[in-house]
Amino acid sequence: MLKKCCAVGALILAFAAAANAAAPAGFPFHNGDRVVFLGDSITEQRLYTTYLETYLLTRFPTWNLQFRNAGWGGDTSWLRQRGLPPDQALKRDVLDLHPTVVTIDFSMNDAGYGAFNPALYAQHVHGEQDIVREIKAAGVLPIVLTVSPVEKHEPGDDMIGYNQVLEQFAAGDQMVAQDAHVPFADQFHPFVAAINRLRAIDPNTRLSGDVVHPGKAGHLLMADFILTGLNAPPMVSSVVIDAGKDRVNHTDGAHVTNLARQNGGISFHRVDDALVFPIENAARPALQLVPVTDNLDRYLLTVTHLAPGDYMVSVDGTPVSRYSAAELNDGVNLSYYDSPLTAQGDQILKLVYEKNNDYFDLWRNVQLKPDAQVPDKAAKEADLTAKIADLEKQINALRQPRTYEISVAPVAPMKAPPVTP
């Protein structure tokens, strides 16, 4: 009994340490952040921003975090769509939310959908500079992002036409970030490269919902390029087990108990400091172009000194994937496949979508509408505010690490069919 109590106490201390862990060097997000996503209709889609949010919620489950989306269709860096002078619009839609971090993603509309226009470029850069300056003056960290590219409907290199214009605007964004000494991430160039790889595979396939607005696979690429550009940690956790000596050789962000041999394989309990970042089915086509699970979602298991043969890795009794002993010896990433590991993140992602849709409804359809257009406005605002708070409470409850039982069991070789004389 004393031994079990000591083991539980060790886990509690380990989670306490994880709760106080600092962000990786150069990563601009930290415990206690309130993040606002500012941009145009691509931000208003609430897709790449939802993926960014869900990554941070699952990678740092002990952090106190809050997220709001302030995207507005058709908008520009001079905030032309918001019905107020730019400084007042920025205050109302962003700064009044008391953020600690604001991401800024404009250019698609700024560039005018035509040939390069020096006047529009200057207006865009000036608008970005104004936003960055006002955000910094409020004691808030701005993060400048380049625009996502347009995706042509015809085969061929995508770096022609309007993307050549957007590339120049992206260079202006980088200049603004460098001059202001604030974080910057380029999603434009790696996204174009991904589209061109897709064209080489199938000239008739697109990632976008339309030419301008990416679908979910495209938004997953955006999230990958933004997070990797900001030095996001790729590791969920890692465990190395020596099956020949029944021992755990190494862990990183994971805690292993109850290791035992079992029918030629092994089983153990594993609880991790972070959760697997969920990748929903509609976004999975992105994985054929960019190794998102390697870039952002390394849930690693290495098992050495297994007898030659194939093994089935299962989580809580659910088969995940079949591997050879050699593959397990080199290490495998379990985040790629659906399993109880990914189900926890899937639940979080679903609630994040719901919360973000409710906030959009609260902000755009209640708070910004004249009283005469919203019957029972105060009641609707109170109801949506309470619903958002409840969803955030549910999300935080789901972020708590769980213990999973993982087994690595030998798979009997398939018998050859009998030879007919």
GUMAR-794408 format. One record per residue (C-alpha): x, z, y. Coordinates in pm, whole numbers, padded with zeros to 5 digits, always signed. Example, Ala and Ser with C-alpha at 12.3 -4.5 7.8 and 13.67 -1.06 7.14 Angstrom:
BEGIN
+01230+00780-00450 +01367+00714-00106 
This chain:
BEGIN
+00000+00000+00000 +00284+00083+00238 +00446-00254+00168 +00122-00439+00252 +00077-00241+00574 +00431-00322+00681 +00369-00692+00616 +00054-00689+00830 +00240-00503+01105 +00514-00765+01101 +00255-01040+01148 +00098-00854+01441 +00438-00822+01608 +00507-01189+01545 +00182-01296+01712 +00249-01064+02005 +00584-01234+02052 +00417-01576+02035 +00165-01470+02299 +00447-01394+02540 +00652-01702+02454 +00766-01908+02750 +00694-02279+02779 +00970-02513+02659 +01232-02607+02915 +01104-02874+03149 +00743-02850+03026 +00522-02804+03334 +00237-02607+03173 +00239-02229+03127 +00027-01936+03023 -00241-01867+03286 -00268-02227+03410 -00586-02370+03556 -00549-02746+03525 -00745-03010+03720 -00727-03377+03624 -00759-03602+03932 -00810-03976+03901 -01048-04270+03884 -01292-04392+03617 -01025-04380+03343 -00992-04009+03413 -01369-03976+03446 -01402-04109+03089 -01298-03759+02982 -01092-03887+02691 -00716-03869+02755 -00783-03555+02954 -00975-03402+02663 -00684-03485+02432 -00436-03327+02674 -00656-03021+02700 -00701-02990+02324 -00328-03028+02263 -00252-02740+02500 -00530-02523+02356 -00412-02573+01998 -00037-02567+02060 -00054-02248+02266 -00353-02058+02122 -00258-01730+02288 -00234-01877+02637 -00511-01820+02888 -00599-02174+03003 -00879-02346+03192 -00938-02718+03254 -01160-02922+03486 -01193-03300+03522 -01218-03439+03876 -01212-03810+03789 -01434-04044+03992 -01512-04404+03901 -01375-04664+04142 -01158-04413+04323 -00814-04460+04476 -00530-04240+04591 -00695-04224+04933 -01011-04084+04761 -01238-04357+04896 -01535-04286+04666 -01598-03921+04742 -01796-03941+05064 -01560-03721+05266 -01229-03762+05449 -00947-03743+05191 -00832-03391+05282 -01186-03255+05263 -01256-03437+04936 -00938-03299+04785 -01036-02949+04893 -01391-02974+04760 -01319-03142+04425 -00977-02997+04341 -00836-02714+04552 -01160-02514+04566 -01127-02483+04186 -00810-02277+04246 -00587-02480+04013 -00227-02403+03931 -00158-02759+03811 -00311-03095+03913 -00241-03425+03735 -00275-03736+03954 -00358-04073+03794 -00445-04362+04027 -00352-04730+04089 -00601-04936+03887 -00836-04982+04184 -00568-04930+04449 -00392-05255+04357 -00703-05464+04426 -00726-05656+04095 -00534-05949+04239 -00185-06054+04337 +00054-05796+04476 -00059-05692+04824 +00205-05507+05028 -00061-05343+05249 -00248-05204+04946 +00079-05086+04795 +00170-04901+05116 -00179-04748+05131 -00151-04634+04769 +00190-04475+04818 +00076-04305+05138 -00231-04168+04958 -00022-04035+04670 +00218-03873+04914 -00069-03706+05101 -00220-03568+04779 +00114-03438+04656 +00196-03281+04992 -00142-03106+05025 -00136-02982+04667 +00214-02842+04707 +00118-02682+05039 -00158-02495+04852 +00101-02352+04612 -00012-02580+04329 +00208-02796+04103 +00126-03170+04118 +00211-03393+03821 +00228-03764+03904 +00125-04010+03631 +00154-04386+03626 -00157-04590+03559 -00250-04722+03215 -00224-05103+03186 -00503-05356+03157 -00536-05510+02813 -00577-05886+02805 -00835-06046+02577 -00605-06329+02476 -00287-06326+02265 +00057-06311+02418 +00278-06071+02609 +00064-05826+02804 +00322-05784+03079 +00186-06075+03281 -00082-06109+03544 -00229-05787+03686 +00007-05569+03484 +00297-05712+03684 +00123-05579+03994 +00049-05243+03835 +00413-05212+03733 +00513-05221+04100 +00257-04954+04181 +00395-04745+03892 +00739-04772+04051 +00586-04640+04373 +00440-04342+04183 +00781-04262+04038 +00934-04278+04384 +00670-04037+04520 +00738-03789+04239 +01113-03811+04279 +01098-03766+04657 +00871-03462+04618 +01068-03320+04323 +00758-03284+04106 +00699-03370+03738 +00636-03735+03651 +00527-03916+03334 +00526-04291+03276 +00248-04400+03044 +00239-04758+03173 +00549-04907+03010 +00515-04750+02663 +00146-04847+02662 +00228-05212+02734 +00488-05202+02456 +00226-05063+02216 -00021-05337+02307 +00244-05600+02244 +00318-05447+01902 -00053-05467+01825 -00057-05834+01926 +00224-05899+01679 +00014-05741+01402 -00319-05901+01492 -00352-06122+01802 -00731-06076+01808 -00739-05693+01803 -00779-05477+02114 -00751-05104+02176 -00964-05106+02488 -01331-05051+02535 -01288-05324+02799 -00997-05478+02987 -00956-05176+03217 -01094-04878+03025 -00917-04787+02701 -01116-04678+02399 -01036-04357+02216 -00729-04503+02045 -00593-04613+02381 -00662-04273+02534 -00477-04106+02246 -00179-04327+02331 -00211-04220+02695 -00209-03855+02592 +00094-03911+02370 +00291-04090+02642 +00199-03832+02907 +00281-03531+02690 +00606-03670+02551 +00701-03778+02902 +00651-03417+03013 +00867-03277+02729 +00579-03140+02521 +00698-02964+02204 +00631-03177+01893 +00640-02888+01646 +00331-02706+01526 +00525-02514+01264 +00763-02563+00972 +00821-02395+00636 +01104-02455+00389 +01061-02313+00039 +01307-02311-00251 +01086-02350-00559 +01380-02291-00790 +01450-01944-00653 +01096-01850-00544 +01199-01782-00188 +01127-01891+00168 +01446-02036+00312 +01328-02101+00668 +01024-02081+00895 +00962-02200+01248 +00639-02078+01402 +00495-01984+01063 +00466-01675+00843 +00454-01699+00462 +00326-01439+00218 +00220-01427-00148 +00465-01693-00263 +00424-01746-00638 +00497-01996-00911 +00185-02158-01049 +00159-02401-01339 +00484-02580-01264 +00429-02570-00890 +00396-02307-00621 +00130-02146-00404 +00155-01931-00094 -00034-01809+00211 +00067-01949+00549 -00040-01846+00898 +00099-02026+01201 +00157-01945+01567 -00004-02278+01665 -00281-02501+01534 -00276-02862+01424 -00367-03096+01710 -00677-03286+01591 -00687-03665+01589 -01043-03788+01561 -01123-04089+01343 -01211-04317+01635 -00860-04267+01778 -00665-04311+01454 -00592-04685+01503 -00333-04565+01756 -00128-04424+01468 -00035-04772+01346 +00137-04834+01680 +00285-04497+01783 +00388-04205+01557 +00165-03954+01737 +00183-03703+01452 +00563-03707+01468 +00565-03696+01848 +00311-03417+01894 +00185-03282+01563 +00458-03180+01319 +00305-02943+01065 +00593-02954+00820 +00632-02842+00461 +00956-02876+00267 +00982-02770-00097 +01318-02802-00270 +01419-02784-00637 +01092-02904-00780 +01107-03077-01117 +01091-03459-01085 +00741-03600-01065 +00443-03617-00834 +00265-03321-00677 -00068-03268-00503 -00057-03054-00190 -00387-02870-00136 -00506-02643+00144 -00767-02380+00057 -00839-02574-00260 -00890-02906-00080 -00648-03183-00191 -00459-03319+00109 -00207-03573-00021 +00007-03664-00319 +00385-03659-00280 +00686-03705-00502 +00931-03422-00555 +01182-03625-00353 +00940-03657-00060 +00868-03284-00063 +01241-03215-00078 +01284-03420+00242 +00980-03260+00409 +00627-03387+00471 +00392-03366+00769 +00049-03237+00668 -00115-03303+01006 -00176-03670+00928 -00452-03607+00674 -00796-03450+00699 -00793-03098+00559 -00895-02741+00651 -00586-02745+00876 -00730-03024+01090 -01090-02900+01064 -01014-02602+01285 -00888-02832+01561 -01180-03070+01507 -01421-02787+01589 -01227-02710+01907 -01222-03076+02011 -01599-03104+01966 -01659-02804+02191 -01409-02927+02451 -01602-03256+02473 -01927-03063+02520 -01779-02833+02783 -01631-03122+02980 -01958-03316+02974 -02142-03008+03097 -01892-02962+03379 -01938-03325+03485 -02314-03269+03487 -02276-02949+03689 -02037-03101+03942 -02173-03451+03995 -02542-03418+03910 -02615-03072+04048 -02358-02935+04293 -02294-03261+04483 -02657-03372+04496 -02876-03283+04794 -03112-02995+04722 -03414-03223+04753 -03287-03440+04465 -03239-03152+04222 -03551-02945+04156 -03461-02582+04076 -03103-02655+04177 -02988-02292+04180 -03131-02229+03834 -02974-02545+03692 -02638-02456+03843 -02658-02106+03698 -02761-02236+03354 -02479-02492+03335 -02223-02243+03464 -02327-01994+03197 -02321-02263+02927 -01969-02370+03026 -01850-02010+03017 -02006-01963+02673 -01841-02280+02541 -01504-02165+02672 -01559-01833+02495 -01635-02017+02170 -01329-02237+02212 -01103-01938+02263 -01246-01768+01954 -01175-02079+01746 -00815-02090+01870 -00717-01780+01673 -00468-01855+01393 -00603-01843+01040 -00440-01783+00704 -00441-02085+00472 -00365-02093+00102 -00138-02386+00025 -00059-02503-00325 +00185-02763-00454 +00074-02856-00804 +00224-03112-01043 +00010-03419-01108 +00003-03542-01466 +00132-03900-01489 -00133-04160-01554 -00148-04269-01915 -00091-04636-01981 -00391-04814-02132 -00363-04879-02504 -00209-05209-02600 -00456-05436-02775 -00304-05600-03080 
